[in-house]
Amino acid sequence: MVKEKILLAYSGGLDTSIIIPWLLEHYDCEVLAMAGEVGIGLDHAALREKALKCGASACFIEDIAESFITDYIYHSLKAGAVY
């Protein structure tokens, strides 16, 4: 029987790191971690190592900076959004 897979939006912080073993324990699944690089300079090797040590079977890091800026940041600035 093939295990279900869960794709987790992974930041490497406490919350997303602790949820990996919890998901494994409670859902008997395979956890795949995915991080989006938006231009803040992630340490890819350290992030991948941490996800795998927490129990993820793989960690994908995608460069999404250009689409994040053009699809979200520009529109937010045009709308006058403030933090």
N, C-alpha and C positions, 0 to 999 in steps of 0.2 A: 504494500500500500504506500502510495506517495504522500509525503507529508505536505500539508498546506504551507504556503509561503506568505510571509508578511513582509512588506516593504516599509521600513521605518524611516521617516525623515529624521536624520541623525545630525545633531550638532556637536556631539562630544561632551556635552555638559552632564551634570549629575542626573537630571531627569531622563534624558534619552539613553544614558548609559545604564541606569538601573532598570529601565523597562525591558531591556533585552533579556536578561535572565528571567525576569518575571514572565514575559511572554513565552519563553521556552518552557518554563515550569507549568504554567497554567493552560497553555494551548497546544503543547507538544507539536510545535511547528518549526519551520526553518525561518530564521530572521535574517533579512537582507537589509543592511544599513545604506542609506543614500544621503550624501551631503551635497549642498549646492554652494559652489564657490562664487561669491558675488563681488569679489575684488578686495576682500579684507586681508588676504594673505594667509590662508589656512596652511598649517603644516600637514600636508597630505599624508606623509608617512606616519606621523604620530597619531593622527585621527584614525587612519585605517588600522593601525596597531591596537588602539584602544577599543575600537568596535569589535575586532576579532577576539581580543582578550575577554571582552564582556560576553562573548558567545555568538556573535553574528557569524554567519557562514561566509559572508562576503561584505565588502564595503566599497561602494561606488562613489566617486567624487566627480561631479560634473561642473564644468565652467559655464555658469549661467549669467555671468556679469552683463554681457551685452544685452541679452533679452530682458534682464531685470531692470536695467537702466531705461531702455527704450520703451518697454511695455508698462512699467510701473512708475519709476522715478520721474520721468518727464511728465507723465500725466498728473502725478501728484503735485509737482511744481506748478504746472499750468492751472490747476484747480486752486492753488493758493493754500495747500495743506500745510499745517504746522504740526510739529511733534507735540 
